[in-house]
Amino acid sequence: MSEKSYSDLKENGQKGISHKSEKNGGWIGITDKYWMSALIPDQSKIFKFTYRYIKNTGSFQTDFLGELQVLEPNSEINVTSRVFNGAKKLNLLDQYEKELNIEHFDLAIDFGWFYFLTKPFFYALNWANDILGNFGLAILAITVIVKLVFFPLANKSYKSMARMRILSPQLQQLKERFGNDRQRMNQEMMALYKREKVNPAAGCLPILVQIPVFFALYKVLFVSIEMRQAPFFGWVKDLSVADPTSIFNLFGLLPYSTNFLPDFLNLGVWPILMGITMVLQQKLNPKPPDPVQAKIFAWMPIVFTFLLATFPAGLVIYWTWNNLLSIAQQWVIMNKMNKDSK
């Protein structure tokens, strides 16, 4: 499959260069995020495809040319070509790909490098939406399912973090005792971790699990027309765009617009809730022994609150809900271990 951006075509078109390819079957088209016009020749024959930028008219053009056909007297040749014009709905593209044997027709949707994960994730969301009748609820449901799948891994991680919290007084003693000898302090800390069977890196596992889900959901929200203008509840009318509320007009209570502010300053309700859940989650985690690392962790909720203010609301809702589930799981584990240690 060959893909060219509009900027590349325009740059080469200015030089009079067009792009050509030849293959058996396939398709060629012009597309944006949600819509596409595509030419689909007979999939059993070889065609030459051309796509170019026309400098004089400032337009883009795609076309194809079939092989030369020799028509005998009193005979006929039938060649069927098709045109697709419309929304890039995944189930529709998959249907055409299967029925007409169109190679990679689903790649008209830019699922990115994580295609192998993003496409199944979309179908999982669509399945949950068919049951619940709301893509926002579907996001919450899929988050719970992902949590259940990785529950044993997360449980092990949170238990290790709970033990780390119990060891905090001993770690502080080591810091006070060997504060001037960093190498000795690290050796003693590693010995303590080994003796108590604690993995200091275990807290990273839940975050690592969350990263591919985060990117898959971001891509689905960004490129899927099914998510376009998909509402949640209350003020969220479109899960694919940022939370429309802003703290600078008291979330709509004051009668003026905040569109003049940079996007990252328009902190909506959901980004703020997400930041609060990050703070609560950090309260349950053991404090890093390194002061520099501790300061970085302390700033993370603030940084992510401003960063995610510009992200699709559906993604922020996912992150907030995921944090709440993690907090509940971690709190139960820590309470149990605190009781067992007494």
Rosetta silent file (secondary structure, phi, psi, omega in degrees, C-alpha in Angstrom):
SEQUENCE: MSEKSYSDLKENGQKGISHKSEKNGGWIGITDKYWMSALIPDQSKIFKFTYRYIKNTGSFQTDFLGELQVLEPNSEINVTSRVFNGAKKLNLLDQYEKELNIEHFDLAIDFGWFYFLTKPFFYALNWANDILGNFGLAILAITVIVKLVFFPLANKSYKSMARMRILSPQLQQLKERFGNDRQRMNQEMMALYKREKVNPAAGCLPILVQIPVFFALYKVLFVSIEMRQAPFFGWVKDLSVADPTSIFNLFGLLPYSTNFLPDFLNLGVWPILMGITMVLQQKLNPKPPDPVQAKIFAWMPIVFTFLLATFPAGLVIYWTWNNLLSIAQQWVIMNKMNKDSK
SCORE:     score description
SCORE:     0.000 S_00000001
   1 L     0.000  135.990  179.002    0.000    0.000    0.000 S_00000001
   2 L  -114.789  133.664 -179.714    1.259    3.476   -0.915 S_00000001
   3 L  -131.436  132.828  179.249    0.186    6.607    0.950 S_00000001
   4 L  -126.682  139.269  176.648    1.039   10.208    0.136 S_00000001
   5 L   -82.075  158.906  178.388    0.242   13.340    2.114 S_00000001
   6 H   -62.210  -35.430 -179.168   -1.296   16.391    0.461 S_00000001
   7 H   -66.304  -39.682  177.684    1.821   18.395    1.302 S_00000001
   8 H   -65.494  -43.889  179.212    4.086   15.880   -0.475 S_00000001
   9 H   -62.091  -41.342 -178.598    1.840   15.822   -3.542 S_00000001
  10 H   -66.970  -42.307  179.963    1.721   19.604   -3.639 S_00000001
  11 H   -62.006  -44.813  179.238    5.477   19.958   -3.270 S_00000001
  12 H   -72.499  -32.989  178.716    6.138   17.478   -6.074 S_00000001
  13 H   -63.586  -33.472  176.827    3.306   18.897   -8.164 S_00000001
  14 H   -61.968  -26.420  179.821    5.009   22.279   -8.137 S_00000001
  15 L   -95.891    3.998 -179.803    7.930   20.518   -9.855 S_00000001
  16 L    78.866   19.261 -178.037    5.661   18.761  -12.346 S_00000001
  17 L   -99.078  130.818  173.388    6.124   15.369  -10.676 S_00000001
  18 L  -115.349  159.402 -177.615    3.230   12.893  -10.417 S_00000001
  19 E  -106.457  134.659 -177.289    3.202    9.595   -8.527 S_00000001
  20 E  -131.997  150.628  173.638    2.477    6.328  -10.295 S_00000001
  21 E  -151.601  159.589 -179.321    2.138    2.695   -9.314 S_00000001
  22 E  -136.275  128.810  179.829    1.000   -0.515  -10.982 S_00000001
  23 E  -160.455  169.845  178.191   -0.619   -3.477   -9.293 S_00000001
  24 E   -85.908  117.334 -178.727   -3.313   -6.093   -9.474 S_00000001
  25 L    70.809 -149.904 -178.737   -6.553   -4.689   -8.072 S_00000001
  26 L    93.897 -166.365 -179.956   -6.405   -2.214   -5.208 S_00000001
  27 L  -157.238  161.466  178.648   -7.975    1.221   -4.946 S_00000001
  28 E  -142.663  139.945 -176.130   -7.000    4.873   -5.123 S_00000001
  29 E  -162.124  174.611  175.714   -8.648    7.848   -3.476 S_00000001
  30 E  -119.773  130.406 -171.833   -8.557   11.244   -1.850 S_00000001
  31 E  -142.921  156.562  166.722   -9.444   11.400    1.820 S_00000001
  32 L  -122.672 -155.983 -173.800   -9.517   13.525    4.945 S_00000001
  33 L   -64.408  -41.097 -172.596  -10.188   12.498    8.534 S_00000001
  34 L  -114.557  -21.327 -169.766  -13.812   11.433    8.096 S_00000001
  35 E  -125.179  155.598 -178.863  -14.665   11.402    4.371 S_00000001
  36 E  -152.324  144.524  166.886  -13.272    9.788    1.237 S_00000001
  37 E  -117.691  123.167 -175.192  -13.709    9.615   -2.519 S_00000001
  38 E  -135.727  144.042  173.536  -12.134    6.467   -3.960 S_00000001
  39 E  -101.998  130.528 -175.713  -11.898    4.744   -7.342 S_00000001
  40 E  -125.935  102.064 -179.587  -12.067    0.952   -7.173 S_00000001
  41 L   -77.331  178.167  174.722  -11.197   -0.924  -10.384 S_00000001
  42 L   -58.731  121.776 -173.329  -11.837   -4.585  -11.184 S_00000001
  43 L   -73.269   -7.926 -178.935   -9.842   -6.423   -8.515 S_00000001
  44 L   -95.477   -2.205 -174.762   -8.872   -9.253  -10.877 S_00000001
  45 L  -120.102  161.307  178.818   -6.991   -7.062  -13.371 S_00000001
  46 E   -88.353  134.825 -179.248   -3.776   -5.043  -13.424 S_00000001
  47 E  -134.039  153.310  173.017   -4.111   -1.258  -13.385 S_00000001
  48 E  -102.294  122.897 -178.086   -1.809    1.739  -13.441 S_00000001
  49 E  -103.926  140.939  178.170   -2.638    4.263  -10.726 S_00000001
  50 E  -134.534  135.479  173.016   -1.703    7.941  -10.851 S_00000001
  51 E  -138.154  138.561 -171.002   -2.088   10.672   -8.234 S_00000001
  52 E  -154.962  164.748  170.470   -0.907   14.227   -8.631 S_00000001
  53 E  -107.502  127.965 -178.805   -1.270   17.883   -7.709 S_00000001
  54 E   -97.168  110.485 -172.898   -2.356   20.129  -10.596 S_00000001
  55 L   -63.296  -41.509 -174.407   -0.572   23.436  -10.210 S_00000001
  56 L   -63.568  -38.503 -176.844   -2.755   25.462  -12.608 S_00000001
  57 L  -101.129  -11.326 -178.421   -6.025   24.675  -10.839 S_00000001
  58 L    67.225   32.183 -177.170   -4.645   24.089   -7.335 S_00000001
  59 E  -123.123  166.146  177.938   -6.456   20.741   -7.124 S_00000001
  60 E  -108.465  146.555 -176.372   -5.555   17.107   -6.487 S_00000001
  61 E  -140.149  138.864  172.558   -6.360   14.332   -8.945 S_00000001
  62 E  -129.015  146.257  176.256   -6.320   10.540   -8.887 S_00000001
  63 E  -158.874  170.047  176.250   -7.060    8.160  -11.745 S_00000001
  64 E  -141.217  157.071 -178.770   -6.286    4.692  -13.028 S_00000001
  65 E  -134.277  126.974 -179.629   -5.736    3.084  -16.420 S_00000001
  66 E   -83.423  173.808  177.664   -6.368   -0.565  -17.228 S_00000001
  67 L   -69.089  154.778  177.173   -4.433   -2.853  -19.532 S_00000001
  68 L   -63.696  128.775 -179.538   -4.997   -2.669  -23.261 S_00000001
  69 L  -107.721  132.061  177.063   -7.888   -4.960  -24.206 S_00000001
  70 L   -97.200  119.344 -177.038   -8.118   -6.634  -27.606 S_00000001
  71 L  -104.469  114.426  178.249  -11.714   -6.937  -28.718 S_00000001
  72 L   -74.648  155.495  177.326  -12.417   -9.615  -31.332 S_00000001
  73 L   -56.407  140.888  177.353  -15.205   -9.114  -33.899 S_00000001
  74 L    60.445   29.482  177.447  -18.676   -9.950  -32.569 S_00000001
  75 L  -129.324  170.649 -179.842  -17.394  -10.223  -29.000 S_00000001
  76 L  -142.111  154.646  177.465  -17.662   -8.092  -25.880 S_00000001
  77 L  -127.994  129.311  178.149  -15.640   -7.297  -22.789 S_00000001
  78 L  -109.734  124.906  176.979  -17.186   -6.261  -19.494 S_00000001
  79 L  -125.605  124.974 -178.223  -15.121   -4.318  -16.977 S_00000001
  80 L  -107.099  124.105  173.954  -16.671   -3.202  -13.697 S_00000001
  81 L  -122.659  153.299 -176.732  -15.279   -0.259  -11.756 S_00000001
  82 E  -129.526  157.919  176.941  -16.756    1.318   -8.658 S_00000001
  83 E  -124.849  132.042  174.040  -16.706    4.677   -6.911 S_00000001
  84 E  -110.246  123.677  175.110  -16.890    5.185   -3.153 S_00000001
  85 E  -133.415  113.846  178.717  -18.021    8.603   -1.925 S_00000001
  86 E   161.523 -165.396 -177.945  -18.946    9.003    1.696 S_00000001
  87 E   -76.352  143.407 -178.788  -18.145    8.642    5.364 S_00000001
  88 L   -87.229   72.000  175.777  -15.379    6.272    6.404 S_00000001
  89 L   -83.444  127.656 -170.873  -17.432    4.025    8.674 S_00000001
  90 H   -61.749  -43.651 -179.167  -15.305    1.048    9.624 S_00000001
  91 H   -63.599  -32.438  178.033  -18.026   -1.597    9.443 S_00000001
  92 H   -70.779  -44.395  178.577  -18.954   -0.341    5.954 S_00000001
  93 H   -63.279  -41.451  178.128  -15.341   -0.379    4.725 S_00000001
  94 H   -64.628  -37.343  178.556  -14.835   -3.871    6.141 S_00000001
  95 H   -63.652  -47.339  178.435  -18.031   -5.034    4.449 S_00000001
  96 H   -64.263  -40.083  179.815  -16.909   -3.729    1.049 S_00000001
  97 H   -60.134  -40.272 -178.577  -13.423   -5.155    1.557 S_00000001
  98 H   -75.388  -46.404 -175.778  -14.877   -8.601    2.225 S_00000001
  99 H   -70.446  -38.824 -175.006  -17.616   -8.615   -0.422 S_00000001
 100 H  -104.253    1.899  178.713  -15.566   -7.056   -3.244 S_00000001
 101 L    58.206   43.528 -179.863  -12.163   -8.392   -2.171 S_00000001
 102 L   -88.680  116.933 -175.110  -10.688   -4.867   -1.971 S_00000001
 103 L   -68.089  129.145  174.256   -7.241   -5.083   -0.434 S_00000001
 104 L    55.340   34.429 -179.427   -6.641   -2.931    2.684 S_00000001
 105 H   -67.671  -27.839  179.494   -9.805   -0.877    2.171 S_00000001
 106 H   -69.434  -18.611  179.660  -10.092   -0.440    5.951 S_00000001
 107 H   -74.016    0.649  170.380   -6.752    1.414    5.956 S_00000001
 108 H   -61.689  -26.122  173.075   -8.612    4.405    4.552 S_00000001
 109 L   -88.691  125.355 -174.969   -9.066    5.122    8.270 S_00000001
 110 L   -80.657   81.531  178.627   -5.745    6.267    9.687 S_00000001
 111 L   -79.583   -6.430  173.878   -5.447    3.952   12.684 S_00000001
 112 L    78.133 -166.341 -175.938   -1.710    4.602   12.786 S_00000001
 113 L   -65.688  -27.998 -178.813    1.152    2.351   13.808 S_00000001
 114 L   -93.658   34.931 -179.938   -0.948    0.625   16.473 S_00000001
 115 H   -51.293  -43.654 -177.050   -3.485   -0.553   13.876 S_00000001
 116 H   -61.310  -22.939  178.857   -3.348   -4.096   15.276 S_00000001
 117 H  -102.737  -38.200 -173.921   -4.560   -2.720   18.623 S_00000001
 118 H   -68.078  -42.853 -178.143   -6.632    0.305   17.601 S_00000001
 119 H   -64.823  -49.174  175.336   -9.010   -1.485   15.235 S_00000001
 120 H   -59.867  -35.158  179.098   -9.995   -4.247   17.718 S_00000001
 121 H   -63.855  -39.408  177.272  -10.321   -1.567   20.396 S_00000001
 122 H   -62.125  -45.508 -178.951  -12.765    0.327   18.180 S_00000001
 123 H   -64.105  -34.180  176.368  -14.859   -2.808   17.645 S_00000001
 124 H   -64.977  -43.623  177.178  -14.874   -3.429   21.410 S_00000001
 125 H   -63.302  -41.746 -179.228  -16.118    0.126   22.004 S_00000001
 126 H   -64.378  -39.390  177.522  -18.713   -0.243   19.264 S_00000001
 127 H   -62.366  -46.482  179.162  -19.929   -3.506   20.804 S_00000001
 128 H   -64.884  -36.019  178.337  -20.271   -1.865   24.230 S_00000001
 129 H   -65.946  -38.208  177.697  -22.036    1.109   22.643 S_00000001
 130 H   -61.140  -33.600 -179.059  -24.568   -1.215   20.969 S_00000001
 131 H   -81.375  -44.839 -172.536  -25.396   -2.627   24.409 S_00000001
 132 H   -93.323  -19.724  177.658  -25.300    0.569   26.491 S_00000001
 133 L    76.723   15.709 -179.780  -26.453    3.074   23.873 S_00000001
 134 L  -157.341  127.525 -178.181  -23.753    5.628   24.698 S_00000001
 135 H   -67.573  -29.473  176.599  -20.087    5.773   23.694 S_00000001
 136 H   -64.018  -46.364  175.974  -19.190    7.465   26.987 S_00000001
 137 H   -64.313  -34.220  177.428  -20.650    4.563   28.956 S_00000001
 138 H   -61.871  -40.717  177.474  -18.916    2.216   26.506 S_00000001
 139 H   -61.741  -43.601  179.015  -15.562    3.816   27.414 S_00000001
 140 H   -62.923  -42.119 -178.133  -16.302    3.295   31.127 S_00000001
 141 H   -66.828  -44.591  179.878  -17.316   -0.335   30.526 S_00000001
 142 H   -64.821  -34.840  177.088  -14.265   -1.187   28.410 S_00000001
 143 H   -61.548  -41.600  177.761  -12.041    0.414   31.063 S_00000001
 144 H   -63.472  -42.714  179.821  -13.530   -1.942   33.666 S_00000001
 145 H   -62.471  -44.528  177.916  -12.967   -4.932   31.359 S_00000001
 146 H   -61.264  -40.836  178.250   -9.328   -3.930   30.774 S_00000001
 147 H   -60.959  -41.352 -179.784   -8.913   -3.535   34.541 S_00000001
 148 H   -67.092  -39.334  179.969  -10.295   -7.034   35.115 S_00000001
 149 H   -62.022  -43.066 -177.246   -8.010   -8.546   32.463 S_00000001
 150 L   -98.509   17.390 -178.001   -4.920   -7.019   34.048 S_00000001
 151 H   -58.056  -46.776 -179.485   -6.186   -7.347   37.629 S_00000001
 152 H   -59.708  -41.689  179.660   -3.597   -9.960   38.727 S_00000001
 153 H   -64.906  -46.727  179.988   -0.719   -7.847   37.387 S_00000001
 154 H   -66.012  -37.670 -179.719   -2.044   -4.635   38.941 S_00000001
 155 H   -61.263  -43.825  178.616   -2.822   -6.418   42.201 S_00000001
 156 H   -62.818  -41.097 -179.800    0.762   -7.621   42.487 S_00000001
 157 H   -64.966  -45.929 -178.300    2.024   -4.129   41.726 S_00000001
 158 H   -67.682  -32.707  175.854   -0.229   -2.436   44.287 S_00000001
 159 H   -64.460  -41.506  177.901    0.740   -4.967   46.957 S_00000001
 160 H   -64.068  -39.759  178.570    4.380   -4.148   46.327 S_00000001
 161 H   -67.567  -35.691  177.837    3.605   -0.423   46.557 S_00000001
 162 H   -65.619  -40.048  176.859    1.702   -0.987   49.812 S_00000001
 163 H   -65.425  -36.309  176.603    4.727   -2.785   51.260 S_00000001
 164 H   -60.509  -39.864 -179.518    6.879    0.128   50.088 S_00000001
 165 H   -66.181  -38.476  178.172    4.635    2.483   52.040 S_00000001
 166 H   -65.487  -32.397 -179.074    4.999    0.331   55.158 S_00000001
 167 L   -81.502   -3.431 -175.823    8.772    0.444   54.697 S_00000001
 168 H   -53.169  -43.865  178.803    8.792    4.251   54.450 S_00000001
 169 H   -60.321  -39.655  179.453    9.981    4.789   58.074 S_00000001
 170 H   -68.112  -38.123  177.478   12.914    2.405   57.523 S_00000001
 171 H   -64.458  -37.901  178.542   13.788    4.101   54.235 S_00000001
 172 H   -65.864  -37.523  177.474   13.751    7.460   56.001 S_00000001
 173 H   -63.860  -41.759  177.921   16.115    6.109   58.653 S_00000001
 174 H   -63.541  -38.638  179.500   18.521    4.923   55.955 S_00000001
 175 H   -64.114  -41.665  179.893   18.339    8.330   54.317 S_00000001
 176 H   -70.863  -33.016 -176.364   19.172   10.069   57.605 S_00000001
 177 H   -78.127  -41.090 -175.603   21.924    7.597   58.403 S_00000001
 178 L  -117.683   27.277 -176.316   23.671    7.490   55.025 S_00000001
 179 L   -58.820  -29.592 -178.676   22.516   10.790   53.511 S_00000001
 180 L   -87.929  -10.403  179.269   26.083   11.908   52.866 S_00000001
 181 L  -120.472   87.847 -173.043   27.078    8.604   51.257 S_00000001
 182 H   -62.589  -38.953 -179.335   24.708    8.149   48.348 S_00000001
 183 H   -64.194  -45.169  178.755   26.281    4.916   47.132 S_00000001
 184 H   -65.020  -40.021  179.536   26.033    3.276   50.559 S_00000001
 185 H   -61.258  -44.464  179.101   22.466    4.516   50.987 S_00000001
 186 H   -63.844  -39.131  177.986   21.436    2.968   47.651 S_00000001
 187 H   -62.778  -44.353  179.991   23.126   -0.312   48.588 S_00000001
 188 H   -66.563  -37.224  178.403   21.310   -0.437   51.921 S_00000001
 189 H   -66.084  -43.935  178.481   17.992    0.415   50.259 S_00000001
 190 H   -62.593  -38.596  178.056   18.432   -2.355   47.677 S_00000001
 191 H   -64.245  -39.861  178.020   19.302   -4.777   50.474 S_00000001
 192 H   -65.063  -43.795  178.391   16.122   -3.755   52.338 S_00000001
 193 H   -59.739  -43.917 -178.287   14.006   -4.223   49.196 S_00000001
 194 H   -66.118  -41.626 -178.786   15.523   -7.660   48.633 S_00000001
 195 H   -65.430  -38.892 -178.097   15.049   -8.693   52.269 S_00000001
 196 H   -92.320    1.435  179.022   11.408   -7.584   52.297 S_00000001
 197 L    57.487   51.742 -179.909   10.782   -8.915   48.746 S_00000001
 198 L  -117.257  134.715  176.631    9.713   -5.527   47.416 S_00000001
 199 L  -103.278  109.659 -177.307   10.141   -4.353   43.833 S_00000001
 200 L   -65.877  -19.013 -179.719   10.555   -0.536   43.781 S_00000001
 201 L   -91.555    0.105 -175.663    9.742   -0.460   40.057 S_00000001
 202 L   -63.023  -27.382 -179.472    6.446   -2.330   40.493 S_00000001
 203 L   -65.506  -16.578  179.952    4.492    0.932   40.585 S_00000001
 204 H   -78.619  -21.329 -173.904    5.300    1.492   36.916 S_00000001
 205 H   -59.814  -47.531  178.572    3.413   -1.612   35.763 S_00000001
 206 H   -59.525  -34.848  178.999   -0.135   -0.145   35.949 S_00000001
 207 H   -69.126  -41.925 -179.813    1.067    2.898   33.985 S_00000001
 208 H   -62.869  -37.584  177.288    2.756    0.727   31.339 S_00000001
 209 H   -65.908  -35.652 -175.591   -0.467   -1.259   30.898 S_00000001
 210 H   -72.915  -27.971 -173.663   -2.422    1.971   30.531 S_00000001
 211 H   -59.465  -52.217  179.948   -0.206    3.457   27.784 S_00000001
 212 H   -63.206  -35.152  177.467   -1.318    1.253   24.823 S_00000001
 213 H   -65.725  -40.995  179.113   -4.977    1.605   25.844 S_00000001
 214 H   -59.212  -49.412 -178.172   -4.518    5.381   26.079 S_00000001
 215 H   -67.774  -37.851  178.729   -3.028    5.642   22.588 S_00000001
 216 H   -63.908  -44.847  179.611   -5.604    3.269   21.082 S_00000001
 217 H   -65.979  -40.524  178.478   -8.495    5.261   22.563 S_00000001
 218 H   -58.726  -44.587 -178.326   -6.926    8.564   21.486 S_00000001
 219 H   -67.152  -42.064  178.989   -6.654    7.327   17.904 S_00000001
 220 H   -61.065  -45.205  179.469  -10.204    5.942   17.888 S_00000001
 221 H   -65.075  -32.870 -173.364  -11.602    9.233   19.207 S_00000001
 222 H   -81.180  -35.918 -171.020   -9.540   11.248   16.737 S_00000001
 223 H  -112.376  -14.130 -175.132  -10.165    9.391   13.450 S_00000001
 224 L   -86.525  123.493  179.630  -13.448    7.458   13.816 S_00000001
 225 H   -66.847  -24.041  177.715  -16.495    9.209   12.395 S_00000001
 226 H   -62.282  -27.689  179.740  -18.625    7.117   14.750 S_00000001
 227 H   -85.570  -13.605 -178.305  -17.126    9.138   17.616 S_00000001
 228 L   -65.179  122.464 -179.658  -17.812   12.463   15.930 S_00000001
 229 L    61.244   24.785  174.626  -20.443   14.356   17.965 S_00000001
 230 L   -79.147  119.193 -174.498  -20.992   11.298   20.172 S_00000001
 231 L   -85.039  163.087  169.616  -22.390   12.706   23.456 S_00000001
 232 L  -112.859 -121.055  175.331  -21.853   11.651   27.052 S_00000001
 233 L  -126.665  159.188  177.429  -23.937   13.235   29.814 S_00000001
 234 L    68.039 -127.798 -172.856  -24.344   16.823   30.969 S_00000001
 235 L   -83.644  -10.943 -178.468  -22.209   19.352   29.156 S_00000001
 236 L   -84.325  101.709 -178.924  -20.167   16.843   27.106 S_00000001
 237 L   -98.432  -11.268 -178.261  -21.910   16.824   23.726 S_00000001
 238 L  -149.211  109.856 -178.021  -18.960   15.489   21.704 S_00000001
 239 L   -69.753  -16.500 -175.385  -16.485   12.958   23.098 S_00000001
 240 L   -87.823   -4.320  178.170  -14.055   13.596   20.238 S_00000001
 241 L  -121.416  169.785 -176.820  -13.324   17.225   21.226 S_00000001
 242 L   -66.271  155.985  174.317  -12.033   18.857   24.404 S_00000001
 243 L   -52.770  122.598 -173.917  -14.243   19.525   27.431 S_00000001
 244 L   -76.276  -10.238 -178.426  -16.107   22.742   26.437 S_00000001
 245 L   -82.131  165.000  179.975  -16.238   24.189   29.962 S_00000001
 246 L  -146.576  137.749  178.629  -13.631   26.529   31.445 S_00000001
 247 H   -66.473  -22.210 -175.180  -12.671   27.450   34.983 S_00000001
 248 H   -79.357   -9.080  167.879  -12.145   31.066   33.850 S_00000001
 249 H  -124.134   28.068  179.410  -15.877   31.654   33.384 S_00000001
 250 L    54.169   44.806  174.874  -16.805   29.361   36.290 S_00000001
 251 L    58.116   38.621  175.425  -17.762   26.566   33.884 S_00000001
 252 L    96.713   -3.817 -179.883  -20.341   28.652   32.059 S_00000001
 253 L   -72.693  -31.352  176.864  -21.886   30.431   35.046 S_00000001
 254 L   -92.001  137.289 -170.731  -20.398   33.766   33.951 S_00000001
 255 L   -83.042   57.569  173.048  -21.818   35.114   30.657 S_00000001
 256 L  -149.417  154.563 -177.741  -18.655   35.479   28.591 S_00000001
 257 L   -85.424  150.910  176.673  -16.563   33.314   26.291 S_00000001
 258 L  -113.858   22.385 -177.982  -13.006   32.197   27.046 S_00000001
 259 L   -65.696  -18.071 -179.714  -12.097   31.394   23.433 S_00000001
 260 L   -74.136  -14.924 -179.981   -9.465   34.143   23.503 S_00000001
 261 L   -83.210  152.463  172.292   -7.379   32.044   25.918 S_00000001
 262 L   -58.271  149.149 -175.031   -4.919   29.370   24.752 S_00000001
 263 H   -56.720  -39.715 -175.598   -6.541   25.930   24.679 S_00000001
 264 H   -69.738  -15.874  177.884   -4.393   24.537   27.498 S_00000001
 265 H   -87.503  -17.840  178.860   -5.599   27.313   29.851 S_00000001
 266 L   -80.032   75.249 -177.716   -9.278   26.500   29.311 S_00000001
 267 L   -74.461  115.541  178.217   -9.396   23.955   32.101 S_00000001
 268 L   -88.081 -179.568 -178.033  -12.705   22.131   31.965 S_00000001
 269 H   -62.566  -47.234 -175.636  -14.444   20.095   34.646 S_00000001
 270 H   -66.640  -43.499  174.940  -13.123   16.727   33.486 S_00000001
 271 H   -59.486  -37.157  178.716   -9.430   17.712   33.252 S_00000001
 272 H   -67.535  -42.232  176.556   -9.665   19.169   36.776 S_00000001
 273 H   -61.082  -40.561  178.065  -11.335   15.989   38.068 S_00000001
 274 H   -61.184  -43.849  178.284   -8.603   13.959   36.400 S_00000001
 275 H   -61.409  -39.798  178.839   -5.932   16.076   38.125 S_00000001
 276 H   -63.630  -42.433  179.114   -7.639   15.579   41.499 S_00000001
 277 H   -64.791  -33.867  176.434   -7.693   11.791   41.023 S_00000001
 278 H   -65.043  -40.442  177.593   -3.969   11.869   40.202 S_00000001
 279 H   -63.017  -45.727  179.556   -3.300   13.735   43.466 S_00000001
 280 H   -61.512  -40.027  179.764   -5.390   11.216   45.435 S_00000001
 281 H   -65.946  -37.900  178.057   -3.574    8.336   43.781 S_00000001
 282 H   -66.341  -31.488  178.838   -0.205    9.841   44.666 S_00000001
 283 H   -63.276  -28.868 -179.635   -1.317   10.119   48.310 S_00000001
 284 H   -83.208  -18.791 -177.829   -1.669    6.333   48.368 S_00000001
 285 L   -86.032  150.853  174.680    1.762    5.753   46.840 S_00000001
 286 L   -67.177  143.898  179.771    4.990    5.741   48.852 S_00000001
 287 L   -71.213  135.891  177.358    6.983    8.939   48.519 S_00000001
 288 L   -61.262  138.277 -179.651   10.096    8.602   46.336 S_00000001
 289 L   -68.623  -26.089  179.868   13.269    8.679   48.462 S_00000001
 290 L   -80.523  121.844 -178.946   14.966   10.990   45.967 S_00000001
 291 H   -59.028  -38.362  179.550   13.928   14.656   46.626 S_00000001
 292 H   -64.677  -45.359  178.273   14.254   15.581   42.943 S_00000001
 293 H   -63.026  -37.887  178.931   12.064   12.662   41.920 S_00000001
 294 H   -62.572  -40.437  178.393    9.567   13.591   44.632 S_00000001
 295 H   -65.947  -40.206  178.537    9.282   17.132   43.229 S_00000001
 296 H   -61.303  -45.840  179.281    8.749   15.798   39.704 S_00000001
 297 H   -63.708  -35.846 -179.653    5.961   13.511   40.916 S_00000001
 298 H   -65.628  -32.431 -179.226    4.373   16.376   42.852 S_00000001
 299 H   -84.039  -16.877 -174.344    4.161   18.489   39.678 S_00000001
 300 H   -57.606  -45.492  178.637    2.811   15.701   37.460 S_00000001
 301 H   -58.614  -38.398  179.880   -0.911   16.177   38.314 S_00000001
 302 H   -67.066  -46.363 -179.437   -0.660   19.893   37.505 S_00000001
 303 H   -61.427  -46.443 -177.992    1.194   19.295   34.233 S_00000001
 304 H   -68.629  -30.753  176.947   -1.211   16.565   33.108 S_00000001
 305 H   -61.928  -46.878  178.438   -4.243   18.674   34.022 S_00000001
 306 H   -70.277  -38.107 -178.962   -3.138   21.434   31.646 S_00000001
 307 H   -64.160  -47.014 -176.187   -1.915   18.953   29.028 S_00000001
 308 H   -79.247   -5.845  175.513   -5.143   16.951   28.886 S_00000001
 309 L   -61.625  -24.737 -178.727   -7.262   20.112   28.787 S_00000001
 310 L   -96.490   -4.512 -175.960   -6.698   20.076   25.014 S_00000001
 311 L   -86.696  161.497  177.217   -7.363   16.342   24.560 S_00000001
 312 L   -55.336  141.013 -177.982  -10.708   14.765   23.569 S_00000001
 313 H   -58.776  -36.158  179.297  -13.156   14.652   26.477 S_00000001
 314 H   -59.238  -36.409  179.585  -13.599   10.901   25.997 S_00000001
 315 H   -70.468  -40.038  179.594   -9.911   10.363   26.692 S_00000001
 316 H   -68.632  -37.630  176.605   -9.985   12.491   29.863 S_00000001
 317 H   -62.554  -43.335  177.177  -13.094   10.642   31.069 S_00000001
 318 H   -58.335  -49.479 -176.275  -11.268    7.347   30.515 S_00000001
 319 H   -62.577  -41.881  179.517   -8.203    8.522   32.452 S_00000001
 320 H   -63.460  -47.217 -179.488  -10.313    9.849   35.343 S_00000001
 321 H   -64.207  -41.303  177.884  -12.370    6.671   35.584 S_00000001
 322 H   -61.928  -41.121  177.326   -9.244    4.502   35.347 S_00000001
 323 H   -63.166  -41.914  179.803   -7.661    6.498   38.189 S_00000001
 324 H   -63.035  -41.848  177.324  -10.767    6.076   40.361 S_00000001
 325 H   -64.306  -40.348  178.776  -10.746    2.306   39.825 S_00000001
 326 H   -65.147  -40.874  178.981   -7.027    2.191   40.628 S_00000001
 327 H   -61.676  -44.890 -179.837   -7.562    4.251   43.798 S_00000001
 328 H   -62.397  -46.072  179.922  -10.319    1.904   44.984 S_00000001
 329 H   -63.207  -44.052 -178.225   -8.218   -1.192   44.282 S_00000001
 330 H   -67.555  -39.144 -179.623   -5.127    0.289   45.904 S_00000001
 331 H   -63.680  -43.550  179.006   -7.029    1.507   48.982 S_00000001
 332 H   -61.908  -45.466 -178.994   -8.514   -1.953   49.629 S_00000001
 333 H   -63.653  -44.577 -177.929   -5.101   -3.621   49.289 S_00000001
 334 H   -65.866  -41.099  178.041   -3.352   -1.098   51.538 S_00000001
 335 H   -62.032  -42.021 -179.747   -6.004   -1.336   54.265 S_00000001
 336 H   -64.622  -43.595 -178.224   -5.766   -5.115   54.239 S_00000001
 337 H   -70.306  -34.423  176.941   -1.966   -5.092   54.424 S_00000001
 338 H   -64.415  -38.622  177.998   -1.955   -2.475   57.190 S_00000001
 339 H   -68.295  -39.646 -179.111   -4.265   -4.689   59.257 S_00000001
 340 H   -68.231  -28.838 -177.088   -2.120   -7.761   58.565 S_00000001
 341 H   -80.326  -13.629 -178.496    1.060   -5.928   59.609 S_00000001
 342 L   -84.549    0.000    0.000   -0.343   -4.986   63.026 S_00000001
